[in-house]
Structures are given as structure tokens and as C-alpha cells.
Amino acid sequence: MKTKVMDAMQSFSKALMGPVLFLPLAGMIQALSSVMSNTSLVTEGGVLWTVGQFINGGVGAVIGNLGILFCVGIAMNLAKKRKADAAFVALVSYLIWLAANAKWLSVAGLVIEGNDASSLYGTGQTICLGYHVTDMGVFLGMILGVIVAVVHNRFIDTEFDGAFALYGNSKFVFLVLLPVVLALALVAAYVWPVAAAAINALTGIMSTAGAFGVFLYGFLNRVLIPTGLHHLVWSPFLYSAIGDSMIINGEQIVGAKPVFLALLNDPTVTTMPDSTRFLTYGLMKTFGVIGVSLAFITTAKKNKKAATKAQILPAMLTACLVGVTEPLEFSFLFAAPLLWGVYSIMDGLFQMVVYLLDVHVCATNGIIDFLVLNLPAGIGRTHWPMYVVVGLVEIVVMYFLFVFLIKRLNLKTPGREEDDEVLDLAANAAAVKQQISATGKAELKKQEDARNAQTVIEGLGGADNIVNVGNCMTRLRVEVKDPALVKEKDWFKPTGSAGLVTKGSNIQIIYGPKVGRIRAAVDAALGREE
């Protein structure tokens, strides 16, 4: 039972990352457009203000319609085949739910007075895509997305003969889903207000937990990375009412990050809201990893320092600039699990310090994200210089703490492995350069991708053992039939893998930013490019 629950959570976490991957980019564009239309910086009605308003209004649709994006994205990612059909049925199901719920509220006399989200705020109802409905926020999309995927995977292969042949496959999936969606639309009108009250209670608990709540949030968000379940820690706070909910410019904005973005172009706001305590988990990504990386280089064996630098520095830069930390973290996570525990605790502690110093920044990723979001917000509203000061202190603390623990406990961190194999970087670089000039860079990359894909497929037990392939920002996430057929983590290292996590039938191979390229190559090799 425990394995099934973990598998289900793994699958949901993987599916959730599909739509979430687009949100940081949309958020940065929205932040820049907010600056362009901030009347404290530009003249209202001017060209820059007009362009900023135009872009902000367009991109704002991404953050403002997360429910439908989650519904389609989750259904598509959880579907084991014919993903496009699953996505389309999910979209149709979402629209049917809205229309049915709105109609039931009307005929049952449950409609609360109000014509927009602002006037309905706090009533348990809202306006969504023009429909007056029960306010379920992003949870509607998540719940419907999962239901659509389950029904799709169960009935997508259903075929009929004769005159009924037209009603097979995805059409039959839709027919099965229709009464389910209608029933959900009716039940939600009565049940969801109770669930919403529980969600509000959870928000209250987090608010009253204060500094300890921030520590726990930061610690769990880091320590769960090996399981891939850390997405389930931060995503509800960033994109649902658990994190924050406000009426801004007449619109209801939910989620700590959307609220921060919406307040950027409001000059009347003197301090960003307290919900920013859920937005500082980029602290270790941006600063702490520098101290950790320098500690690995310092403690590496003399004959391995050059190779260690070549391995660690690119991973450190990737973490600092864009917040992708797995390539660095998986270089020591399994080799020195004690360090991982210390690393996670320190992440929570430093986020707690930021909270206690009354810092109100949005820092969920790396330096680029931090600068784009917080410089426009200003020092007065965010106190961002203090965040940087804490980050610089974190670099020093992490460096000396890791150096002490590595030497004292003789931990086998990068560059301290027992084998004496040393990579000849100069010879390797010369060989690669010669190969590129002879073959052509594009063709070489194509050949490399094809080889890597075949290696990955073989390592996963062959094509017949692979049920589903997906990815998040840094990991290739695969569901297999028989986990016993999956090879050890060393098998995948030649493909650029930084680590392997096995949780039942769910396999995660850590690649970092190149994971999209690996996923595309594997899909192509499997013939599953739909």
C-alpha cells in the first residue's frame, strides 16, 4: 500500500511539473512589463506605459488561468498514450464543469450576489471564464486533470464494431467522463465550501507557525529533492490560496507568486505581503551552493582538483544563474547523505533568518530571476539588500561547515573517491575538438543524442519495459513495468546523468538543464513523439 501511494505521488509530482515549467518565464515577462507600466517610473498614457499594459495584460492570462492549464497539463502528462487526445478531453471536461456548476448554482438558488471576482471575494464563489461558479481555484484543474488521465488510461483502447465503431477510443473516454464531470460539478457546490474552510485553516496554521513554519517549509523543500516530491511542498503555496489570496485592481489573485507579480506595478504598495516567506527557497540555490562547491574543490585530492573543478564549477554556475541545483546536489547526495541532511537543515535556517529580518523578496530560482523580480520592486518594498547580505554570510558558513565535516568524517565527496582515476582534461578536449571538426557539430550532436537515447532505453530494461516518459526541469521521469530490469546509476553516467532515483516503478534520471534534449531523443528512439 505504501509503495502504491508513493508511486501515485511520484506520478502526480511529475505531471504537475509540465505546466509549472512555463510559469517562471511567464512571471519574469510579466514582471518586466509591470515595470514598464509603473506610473511611479513612467508617464501614464505614454508609449512605454501602453506597451507595458498590453504585454502585462496578455501574459497575465497565464498566471490568471492556472486552473485550466493544470487540468490540461496534468491530464496530458499522466496519459500513457495518445496524450493529445487526453489534453483535448481535459479541456472539454473543464469547460463542461464550469457550465454545469454555474447552471446548478442558478437552478438551486445558490448564487451569491456579485458580478465579478472582486465583489465575490471571500464568498466561496467567483467568475471563471465568464461563468459564475464555486471557487475551487487551481484545485479544480488538478482534480479534473487526474480524473481525466485515470479514465483515459483505462478506456482509451476500447473499440467497438459496426455502427458503434465511431464511439471508441477517445470518444468513449469522453462518454465515460461526462456523467462523472457533471456529478462533480453538482457535488462541488455543497462539498467544496467545507474543503475551502479546511484550506483556510491550513493557511492560518502556517501563518501562526511564524519562524518555525518558514524553517520547516525550507527544510522539507530541500530534503525531499531525492524523492522528487519537493514540488508538492512549494507549488500549493506559490499557486493556490494556501499561499495567499488578494483582490488587486478588481481581480482575485491567488498564490504567493502571482500576488507578488500583480503588486509590482502598484506604486501605492509600500511593503510586499508576508506571503513572500514562501518565495525565498532560492537562497541556497543562489548563494549556499557557492560555498558548497568551493568546499568540494578545497577538499579534493591533489591529483583530482582539476577534474573536480571541471565537474563542480559548471554545475555551480547553473545553480546560481537559473536555480537548477540537482547536477551539483546529486554529486554528493548519495556519497555523503549526512551532508545532505546538514545542507537541508541549513537551507531552512537561513530562510528563517531572512524571514526574521523582515525581508520580502521573491527569490525562487537563481540570480537572473532574483534581479528581474526584485530590482523593479525596490528596496523599500522588499529590503532585498539584506537578502543579499544573508546570502553572502551563507556562502561563508556553508564553505567552512562543509570543509570541516568532509575532513573530520572523511566523506567521499567529489574529488575524494577511493579510485585513483584522473580525467586528462586537455587530452579529452583535444579529442573532442578533432572529432567535431571532422564530423560537423550538428551531425555530431545528433549522433550523440541517438547513442544516449539507446543507452537510456537499454538501461531502463528495454523499450518494452517503458510505460511512460516525461520530464521536469532537471529529471527524466520514467514509469517502467519491472523496476528490477533497470540498471545501476553508473550505467547512465556516460549519457551525462548526475544520479538515479528509484521509487517503485517510477524512475528518475538526473540530467539538469539538458533533460529536454534527452527526453526528445528518447521519445524519438521509442517512436513516441506525439
C-alpha positions in Angstrom: 0.0 0.0 0.0 2.8 2.4 0.9 4.5 1.7 -2.4 1.3 2.4 -4.3 0.8 5.7 -2.5 4.4 6.8 -3.2 4.1 5.8 -6.8 0.9 7.8 -7.1 2.6 10.9 -5.5 5.6 10.5 -7.8 3.4 10.4 -10.9 1.4 13.4 -9.8 4.5 15.4 -9.0 5.9 14.5 -12.4 2.7 15.6 -14.1 2.4 18.8 -12.1 5.8 20.0 -13.5 4.5 20.1 -17.1 2.6 23.3 -16.7 4.7 24.6 -13.9 7.8 24.7 -16.1 6.3 27.6 -18.1 5.4 29.7 -15.2 8.8 31.2 -14.2 9.3 32.5 -17.8 5.8 34.0 -17.9 6.4 35.5 -14.4 9.6 37.3 -15.5 8.0 38.7 -18.6 5.0 39.9 -16.5 7.4 41.5 -14.0 9.3 43.4 -16.8 6.0 44.6 -18.3 4.9 45.7 -14.8 7.9 47.9 -14.6 7.1 49.4 -18.0 3.6 50.4 -16.8 4.5 51.5 -13.3 3.3 55.1 -13.0 5.9 56.0 -10.4 8.5 55.4 -13.1 6.8 56.2 -16.4 4.0 58.6 -17.5 0.5 57.1 -17.6 -0.8 57.0 -21.2 2.7 57.2 -22.7 4.1 54.8 -25.3 6.1 52.8 -22.7 3.1 52.6 -20.4 0.8 51.5 -23.2 3.2 48.7 -24.3 3.7 47.6 -20.7 0.0 47.4 -20.1 -0.5 45.5 -23.4 2.2 42.9 -22.6 1.2 42.6 -19.0 -2.5 42.0 -19.9 -1.6 39.3 -22.4 1.0 37.4 -20.3 -1.2 37.8 -17.2 -3.6 35.3 -18.8 -1.1 32.6 -17.9 -1.0 33.3 -14.2 -4.7 34.2 -14.1 -5.9 30.9 -15.6 -3.8 28.3 -13.8 -6.7 26.0 -13.2 -7.3 25.2 -16.9 -3.5 25.0 -17.5 -3.1 22.5 -14.7 -6.1 20.5 -15.9 -4.8 20.1 -19.5 -1.1 19.7 -18.4 -1.7 17.1 -15.8 -4.0 15.0 -17.9 -1.5 15.1 -20.8 1.5 14.2 -18.7 -0.3 11.4 -16.8 -1.7 9.9 -20.1 0.3 6.8 -21.1 -0.5 7.1 -24.8 -2.4 9.4 -27.1 -1.5 12.4 -25.0 -3.0 14.9 -27.3 -6.4 13.2 -27.0 -6.1 13.3 -23.2 -5.3 17.0 -23.3 -8.3 17.8 -25.6 -10.7 15.8 -23.4 -9.4 17.5 -20.3 -10.1 20.9 -21.9 -13.6 19.9 -22.8 -14.2 18.5 -19.3 -13.0 21.7 -17.7 -15.5 23.8 -19.7 -18.3 21.4 -19.1 -17.6 21.5 -15.3 -17.8 25.3 -15.4 -21.0 25.5 -17.3 -22.7 22.7 -15.3 -21.6 24.1 -11.9 -22.8 27.6 -12.9 -26.2 26.2 -14.1 -26.7 24.2 -10.9 -25.9 27.2 -8.7 -28.5 29.1 -10.6 -31.3 26.5 -10.6 -30.7 25.5 -7.0 -30.8 29.1 -5.9 -27.3 29.1 -4.5 -25.9 32.0 -6.5 -24.3 34.7 -4.3 -24.8 38.3 -5.4 -21.9 39.6 -7.3 -20.8 40.2 -10.9 -17.0 40.0 -10.7 -14.3 38.3 -8.7 -13.8 41.4 -6.6 -17.4 41.6 -5.3 -17.4 37.8 -4.7 -14.1 37.7 -2.9 -14.4 35.5 0.3 -17.8 34.2 -0.5 -16.7 30.8 -1.9 -17.8 31.7 -5.4 -16.1 33.5 -8.3 -16.2 34.3 -12.0 -14.1 32.0 -14.2 -14.0 32.4 -18.0 -17.3 34.2 -17.7 -19.1 31.6 -15.6 -20.3 32.3 -12.0 -19.0 29.1 -10.3 -17.9 27.6 -7.0 -14.4 28.9 -6.3 -12.1 25.9 -6.4 -9.1 27.7 -7.8 -6.2 25.6 -9.2 -7.5 22.6 -7.3 -10.3 22.2 -9.8 -7.7 21.8 -12.6 -5.6 19.4 -10.5 -8.6 17.2 -9.6 -10.1 17.1 -13.1 -6.7 16.5 -14.7 -6.1 13.4 -12.6 -9.6 12.1 -13.2 -9.4 12.6 -16.9 -6.0 10.8 -17.0 -7.2 7.8 -15.0 -10.3 7.4 -17.2 -8.3 8.0 -20.3 -5.6 5.3 -19.4 -8.4 2.8 -18.6 -10.6 3.2 -21.6 -8.5 4.7 -24.5 -8.0 1.3 -26.1 -11.8 0.5 -26.1 -13.0 -0.4 -29.6 -16.5 -1.2 -30.9 -17.6 -3.0 -34.1 -20.1 -2.0 -36.7 -22.2 1.1 -36.3 -20.8 1.8 -32.8 -17.2 1.9 -34.1 -17.4 5.7 -34.1 -17.7 5.8 -30.3 -14.5 4.0 -29.4 -11.1 5.3 -28.2 -11.1 9.0 -27.0 -14.9 9.4 -27.8 -15.7 6.6 -25.3 -13.4 8.2 -22.8 -15.4 11.4 -23.1 -18.7 9.4 -22.7 -17.5 7.8 -19.5 -16.2 11.1 -18.2 -19.4 13.1 -18.9 -21.5 11.8 -16.0 -18.5 12.0 -13.7 -17.8 15.6 -14.5 -21.5 16.6 -14.2 -21.7 14.8 -10.8 -18.6 16.6 -9.7 -20.0 20.0 -10.7 -23.1 19.3 -8.6 -21.3 17.9 -5.6 -18.7 20.7 -5.5 -21.5 23.3 -4.9 -22.1 21.7 -1.5 -18.8 20.0 -0.6 -16.1 22.4 -1.7 -17.0 25.2 0.7 -16.2 22.8 3.6 -12.9 21.8 1.9 -12.1 25.5 1.4 -12.6 26.1 5.1 -10.0 23.4 5.8 -7.6 25.0 3.3 -8.0 28.4 5.1 -7.3 26.7 8.4 -4.1 25.3 6.9 -3.2 28.8 5.9 -3.8 30.0 9.4 -1.6 27.3 10.9 1.3 28.3 8.6 0.8 32.0 9.5 0.9 31.4 13.2 3.8 29.0 12.9 6.0 32.0 12.2 9.7 31.4 12.0 9.5 27.7 12.7 7.0 27.4 9.9 9.4 29.0 7.5 12.2 26.7 8.7 10.1 23.6 8.2 9.0 24.8 4.7 12.6 25.4 3.7 13.8 22.1 5.1 11.2 20.0 3.6 11.5 21.7 0.2 15.2 20.7 0.2 15.3 17.4 1.9 12.6 15.9 -0.3 14.5 16.5 -3.5 15.8 12.9 -3.8 12.2 11.7 -3.8 11.1 14.2 -6.4 8.2 15.2 -4.0 9.5 18.6 -3.1 7.3 20.1 -5.9 4.3 19.1 -3.6 5.7 21.3 -0.9 6.2 24.6 -2.7 3.6 24.5 -5.5 0.4 24.8 -3.4 1.9 27.9 -1.6 3.0 29.5 -4.8 -0.1 29.0 -6.9 -3.1 28.4 -4.7 -5.0 30.2 -1.9 -2.8 28.3 0.7 0.0 30.8 -0.1 -2.1 34.0 -0.5 -5.2 35.4 -1.9 -5.9 39.1 -2.6 -8.1 41.4 -4.7 -5.8 43.5 -6.8 -7.1 46.0 -9.3 -10.6 44.4 -9.1 -9.3 40.9 -9.8 -8.9 38.0 -7.4 -5.2 36.9 -7.4 -4.3 33.6 -5.7 -0.9 32.2 -4.8 2.1 33.9 -3.2 4.0 34.4 -6.5 1.1 35.7 -8.6 0.3 38.2 -5.8 3.8 39.4 -5.8 3.8 39.9 -9.6 0.4 41.7 -9.5 1.7 44.2 -6.9 4.8 45.1 -8.9 3.1 47.9 -10.8 1.1 49.2 -7.9 3.0 52.2 -6.5 0.7 52.5 -3.6 2.0 49.3 -2.0 4.7 50.2 0.5 5.7 46.6 1.5 5.3 43.3 -0.2 3.0 40.9 1.7 4.0 38.5 4.3 3.4 35.6 1.9 6.8 36.3 0.5 8.1 33.9 3.2 7.1 31.2 0.7 9.2 32.7 -2.0 12.8 32.6 -0.6 13.7 29.0 -1.3 16.1 30.2 -4.0 18.5 31.3 -1.2 20.6 28.1 -1.2 20.4 27.8 -5.0 21.9 31.3 -5.4 24.4 31.6 -2.6 24.8 28.5 -0.5 25.8 26.3 -3.4 28.9 28.6 -4.0 30.2 27.8 -0.5 29.4 24.1 -1.0 31.2 24.0 -4.4 34.3 25.7 -3.1 34.4 23.3 -0.2 34.4 20.3 -2.6 37.2 21.8 -4.6 39.3 22.7 -1.5 38.9 19.2 0.0 39.5 17.3 -3.3 42.6 15.1 -3.6 45.6 17.0 -5.1 45.6 14.8 -8.3 41.9 15.3 -8.7 41.5 19.0 -8.2 41.5 19.9 -11.9 38.9 17.2 -12.7 36.8 18.3 -9.7 36.8 21.9 -10.8 35.7 20.8 -14.3 32.8 18.9 -12.7 31.7 21.3 -10.0 32.1 24.8 -11.4 29.7 24.4 -14.4 27.1 22.8 -12.0 27.6 25.7 -9.5 27.0 28.3 -12.3 23.9 26.5 -13.5 22.5 26.6 -9.9 23.4 30.2 -9.3 22.2 31.6 -12.5 18.9 29.7 -13.1 18.3 27.8 -9.9 18.9 24.3 -11.3 20.7 22.6 -8.4 20.3 18.8 -9.0 23.5 18.3 -11.0 25.5 19.7 -8.1 23.4 18.1 -5.3 23.4 14.6 -6.8 27.2 14.7 -6.9 27.2 14.3 -3.1 23.7 13.3 -2.0 24.3 9.6 -2.1 28.0 9.7 -1.5 27.6 11.7 1.7 24.0 11.6 2.9 25.0 13.2 6.3 26.0 16.3 4.3 22.6 16.3 2.6 20.8 16.4 6.0 23.0 19.3 7.1 22.5 21.0 3.8 18.7 20.8 4.1 18.7 22.0 7.7 20.9 25.0 6.9 18.6 25.9 4.0 15.7 26.0 6.4 17.6 28.0 9.0 18.8 30.7 6.5 15.3 31.1 5.1 14.1 31.6 8.7 16.8 34.3 9.2 15.6 36.1 6.1 12.0 36.0 7.4 13.1 37.3 10.9 14.9 40.2 9.2 11.6 41.3 7.6 12.8 40.7 4.0 10.0 40.5 1.4 11.7 39.3 -1.8 10.6 36.9 -4.5 13.6 34.6 -4.9 12.5 31.1 -6.1 15.3 30.4 -8.6 18.7 31.9 -9.4 20.3 35.3 -9.8 18.6 36.2 -13.1 15.1 35.6 -11.6 16.1 37.5 -8.5 17.3 40.6 -10.3 14.3 40.7 -12.7 11.7 40.5 -10.0 13.2 42.4 -7.1 15.1 45.4 -8.5 11.9 46.8 -10.0 10.0 46.2 -6.7 12.5 48.5 -5.0 14.5 48.3 -1.7 11.7 49.9 0.3 9.1 47.3 -0.5 11.4 44.2 -0.4 14.6 45.0 1.7 16.4 43.0 -0.9 19.9 44.2 0.0 19.5 42.4 3.4 18.7 39.2 1.5 22.0 39.5 -0.4 23.9 40.1 2.9 22.3 36.9 4.4 23.3 35.1 1.2 26.9 36.2 1.4 27.0 35.0 5.0 25.5 31.7 3.9 28.4 31.3 1.4 31.0 31.6 4.1 29.1 29.4 6.6 28.4 26.6 4.1 32.1 26.6 3.0 33.6 26.3 6.4 30.9 23.9 7.7 31.3 21.6 4.7 35.1 21.7 4.8 35.1 20.8 8.5 32.6 17.9 8.1 34.3 16.5 5.0 37.7 16.4 6.5 36.6 15.3 10.0 34.4 12.5 8.8 36.5 11.7 5.7 33.4 11.9 3.5 33.7 10.7 -0.1 32.6 13.9 -1.8 33.6 14.8 -5.4 37.4 14.5 -5.8 37.8 12.3 -2.7 36.7 9.0 -4.2 38.7 5.9 -3.4 39.7 5.2 -7.1 42.8 7.0 -8.5 41.4 7.5 -11.9 42.1 11.1 -13.1 40.5 12.6 -16.2 43.0 14.0 -18.6 41.0 17.2 -19.5 43.5 18.5 -22.1 43.6 15.2 -24.0 39.8 14.8 -23.8 39.2 18.4 -25.0 41.6 17.9 -28.0 40.0 14.6 -29.0 36.5 16.2 -28.9 37.7 19.2 -30.9 39.2 17.0 -33.6 36.0 14.9 -33.7 33.8 17.9 -34.1 35.9 19.4 -37.0 35.8 16.0 -38.8 32.1 15.3 -38.4 30.4 18.6 -38.1 28.9 19.9 -34.9 25.2 19.5 -35.7 25.7 15.9 -37.0 27.9 15.0 -34.0 25.2 16.2 -31.6 22.6 14.2 -33.5 24.7 11.1 -33.3 25.4 11.7 -29.6 21.7 12.1 -28.8 20.8 8.9 -30.6 23.5 7.0 -28.7 22.5 8.4 -25.4 18.8 7.6 -26.1 19.7 3.9 -26.8 21.8 3.7 -23.7 19.0 5.1 -21.6 16.4 2.8 -23.1 18.6 -0.2 -22.6 19.4 0.9 -19.0 15.6 1.1 -18.3 15.1 -2.5 -19.3 14.4 -2.0 -23.0 11.6 -0.3 -24.9 9.0 -3.0 -23.8 9.7 -2.2 -20.2 9.0 1.6 -20.5 5.4 2.6 -19.8 5.6 6.4 -19.9 8.3 9.0 -20.4 8.2 12.6 -19.0 10.4 15.2 -17.5 10.6 18.1 -15.1 13.1 20.9 -15.1 16.1 18.6 -14.4 14.9 15.0 -14.4 13.9 12.4 -16.9 10.9 10.8 -15.2 10.0 7.3 -16.4 7.4 4.7 -15.4 8.5 1.1 -16.0 6.8 -2.2 -15.8 9.5 -4.1 -13.9 12.0 -1.9 -11.8 14.2 -5.0 -11.4 15.3 -4.6 -15.0 16.6 -1.1 -14.5 20.4 -1.0 -14.4 22.5 0.8 -11.7 23.2 4.5 -11.8 26.7 4.1 -13.3 25.1 2.8 -16.4 23.6 6.2 -17.2 26.7 8.3 -16.4 28.1 8.2 -20.0 24.8 9.9 -21.1 25.5 12.9 -18.8 23.4 11.7 -15.8 24.2 13.1 -12.4 22.2 10.5 -10.5 19.4 7.9 -10.4 16.4 7.8 -8.1 14.2 4.6 -8.0 10.8 4.7 -6.2 8.9 1.6 -7.1 8.1 1.7 -10.8 8.9 5.4 -11.0 12.5 6.1 -12.2 14.2 9.5 -12.2 17.4 10.1 -14.0 19.1 13.5 -13.1 20.3 15.5 -16.1 19.9 19.1 -15.2 19.0 21.7 -17.9 19.8 19.3 -20.8 16.9 17.0 -19.8 14.6 18.3 -22.5 17.1 17.2 -25.2 17.5 13.8 -23.6 13.7 13.4 -23.4 13.3 14.3 -27.1 15.9 11.8 -28.1 14.4 9.0 -26.0 10.9 9.8 -27.4 12.2 9.7 -30.9 14.0 6.4 -30.4 10.8 4.9 -28.9 8.7 6.3 -31.7 6.5 8.2 -29.1 6.9 11.8 -30.4 3.2 12.6 -30.4 
